Amino acid sequence: MRDAAISFDIAITGHALLRALRRWATVIAVFVAGSTLVPGTARADDWGCQVILCLSNPGGPEQYGECVPPIEKLWAALRRGDPFPACDFRAGGLDATSAVNVFANAGYCREDLLYWGGPERSELLCNARGAINVEINGALYTRVWWDARGADRTITEFYGTGSSAVPYDPTRSARLFLGRDGSSGGQGGGQ
């Protein structure tokens, strides 16, 4: 099973991601089929595993056609307030792989998505609904901001192998924005 599990430490791009998606679909199908035949074995949620795999794509979660249906289902579920889908990666030896959705607000946002809004443009707001942090082997791999600057738009930040980007703390963005903006409200950068 370890050979079938794709090492996420290598940046997956282009056709390699398509092959990876197909291999993961096979691994998940075998795991789900096996777990339904063996009593007491936990079943993997294949939709949740598809979602995490697509969210880990450096080119964005919907870059490839195979990812569009599960990711569109995810956005609809999150907009309704449904919980983030689960995937049990332990069967493939990837127990330090996870994805967590954090709803965005002024206290958790990208600096370039912050703006002054609300009554009299005096409230600091975030122009995204949420961010999904994907960790692989216990390290941040991608962060996907969803409904960024309007419905159905995403911004993917890639931090995996081969990336020169340095992860940042979205809880500090408001402080940086206020320091750059030089005001406490109403002055700077609208949407």
C-alpha positions, 0 to 999 in steps of 0.5 A: 500500500505504501507504493500506491500512496503518493509522496506529497513531498514532491511538487505534483504538476501537469500530467503527474497530478492527473496520474496521481489523481487516478492512482489515489482514486484507485487506492481509495476505491480499494480501501473503501471496498476492502473496508466494507468487506472486513467488519470493524474496519473504518471506511474512508470517505472517498469524497473527503480524500478527493477534496484533500488531494485536489486542495493540495494541488499547487495550481489550484483545487479546480485546475483539473477537470477531475477535481471540479465536481468534488470541489464544487460540492465542497464549496456548496457544503461550506457555504451551508455551514456543513462540516469539512469532509473527513479522510483517513490517510492512516491506511496509506501511512500518511497520518500527518496529512490533514486539511482544516477550514478556517472561516475568514474574518479580520482576525484571520485573513490575507493582508491583500484581502483586508478592506474597510467596510461596514457602516461608514467604512469603519470596520476591517473586513476580509474579502474571503469566506474562508481558508483551507490549510492542507498539511502534509507530513505535519507541514503546511503544504497549501492554503486555499482562500475560497470565495476570495473577492467574490463567489467561486474564486480561490487563491492558492498559496503553495508551500511544498517542496520546490516553493520559495514562498514562506508560510505566514500567520494569517492572524497577524495580517490585520496588524500588518494592514493597519501598519501599512494603511496608517489608519484605524478605519475609513481611509484606505483600500476598499474592495 
